[in-house]
Amino acid sequence: MKRRKVGNLLALAILSTLNERPMHPYEMASVLKSRGKDRDMGIKWGSFYTVVGNLRKHGLVEAAESGRDGARPERTVYRITDAGRDEMLDWLRELLGELAPEEPKFVAGLSVMGWLGPDEVVALFRTRLAALEEDIASTRAELARLLEEIPRLVLLETEYHLAIRVAEAEWVRSILGELTSGSMPGLAQWRAMLAERGSTRS
């Protein structure tokens, strides 16, 4: 993946928003929140103004105008520059076309899961599966509602999120089945290793 001048995905969200029209930061944040981009891009709102400042420093956005509304603080309206638009389009092409490693927290947990006992892992997986099923149901309902008002094209990220959750739930169910039936290869060795190390949970 290419090293970018401002690599935070929030920068891409801001550039894509300003590509519609010039906005001041408060309006940008409102638009992004209303479209659920904080979920899609893992936005950390505490860094919002820092990212806007970095985009400006690197010439990807520029001040279009500044104004004051009554007693409120002065607000700067920003617009995307030609360089910012080129950066946004290049970034989009990279994200959509190139395969890159993703490191979700769940994968990190799976990589050292063996330090917990199988019975505890079963309980944790059941908790996770219940949360997944709840998320799947709510996302399906939200998607059905939105499709009545919005073209599917602009809801593909929600559809993708749903597909990933459904696939994960299916996988968690399959692992639960192996653990509870005892058919998981290496299960006996796992329990023996924990017993040898004095674990209180098997």
N, C-alpha and C positions, 0 to 999 in steps of 0.2 A: 504494500500500500504506500502511496506517495506521501512524503512528509509535507504538511501544509503549513502555511504561515500562521493560520489560526485553526488548529486541528480539532477543537471541541465541536461536537455535533450541534451544539446550540448555535454555533456560527452558521452552519448550513441552514438551520431553521430560520434564523434572522435574515439571511440572504434571500431565501425563498419567499419570505414574507414581504421584504422590501422590493422584490421583483414585481409584485403586484402594483405597489404605489408607495410613495414616500410616507413615512410614519414617524411619530416620536416614540421613544422606548416604551412608554406606558401602553400605547396602542399596540405596538408589536407584541408585548407580553400578553395582552388581553386576547389578541387574535390567536396566538399560539395555544393559550390555555383553552380557549373555546373549541379549538380543533383537536384537543387531546394530544398535542405534540409533546407534552411533558412525559407522557407514557411512551410514545413511539420512539423518542430520542433520548430518554433518560435525562431530561433537562434538570439542571440544578439552578434554581432561580437566584440563589445568592451570588452567582457569578455573571448574571445577565449584563449588568452595566460594564463590567470588566471586559466581557467579550465584545460588546458594542465598541468600546474604546480601542480594543486591539484591531478590530476590523477597520476602524477609521485610521489607526496608525499605519496600517499596511495598505491603505488606499483602496480597500474593497467597498467601503461605504464612505459617504461624505455628508456634511451638513448641508441641507437644502435651505433651511431658514430657522430662525430662532424667534420665539415670541413668548409673551406673558399673558395669561388669562386672569385678569383681576389681581388678587393678592397672591395667587399661586406662584411657585418658583418658575423661573424661565425654563421653557422646554424647547429642546432642539429637535427639529424634524430631520430625519436622515433619508437619504436615497442611495440606492445601489449604484456603483460605478460600473463602467464597462469591464474593468478588471474584476470586479466583484461578480458580475454576471458570468464571465468566462470561468471564474473559479467555481461558482455554483454548478454550472453545467458539467465541467470536468469532474467535479466531486461526485455528482449524481451518476455519471457514466461509470466511474470507478466502483461505486457502491452497488450498482445494479448488475454490472457485468463481470466483476472479479470476485473470486472466492477468497475470503479472508478468514483467519481463525477467530472464532468468537469464544469468549471465556466466561460463560455465565457462572454465577455463584454455586448453582446446583452441581455443576461439573466438578468444581473444586471440592465440594463436600463428598461427592462420589469417589474422588481419587484417594481419600484417606478414610473412607467409611469403615474400613476393617477394624478400627480401634473401638468401635461400638459393637455390642453384641448383636447377633441376628434378631433376637426378640425385640430389642429396642429399635433396631432399624425397621422392623415390620410395623411397629407402632408409629414411628415417624413417617413412614411411607403412607400409612393409612391416613394420617393427618394431612399430608401433602395431597393425596388423591382427593380427599374431601374438598380441599381448597381449590384444586384444579377443576373439579366438577362444578363447583359454585361459580368459578370464573367463566367456564365454558358456557354455562346456562345464561349468565348475565350478558356475556358478549354476544351470544346468539340473539338474545332479545334486543339488545342495542342495535345490532347489525340489521335485523329485520325492520326495526323502526326507522333507522336512518335510510335504508334502501327505498323507503316510500317517499323520501324527500330529496335524496342526493344520488347522483349517478354512481354506479358501482366502481367506476374508474378511480374516484377520489376516496374510496373506502377499502382499497386493496390492502393497506397496511393493517386494518382491523381484521380483514379476512385472513391475512397471513398469521397474525397473532392467534386467531382462533384455531387455524390448522396446526400450528406448533403446539398449542395447549392440548388439542385432541390427541396428537401423536404422543406427547409426553405422558398423558393420562393412560393411554394404551400400554406404553412401555412400563410405567410404574405398576399397572395391574399385572403385567406378565412377570415382573420381578417378584411382586408380592406372592403370586401364585407359586413360583419356584421356592421361595423362602418358607411359605407356610406348608407346602406339601413335602418339603425336604428334598426336592429334586435338584436344588441348586448345586452344581459341581463345587467341591471344596468346602461345603458347609461344615462337615465334621472337623476338618483341619482348622477352620476359622474358630469354631468353638474351643478346640483344643489349645490353640494359640493363646486365646484370651484366658483360659483356665490356667495355663502355664505362667501367665504374667499376673495372675491374681486378680483378674477382673471380677467384679461382683455381679456383672450383668452378662448373660449369655444370649 
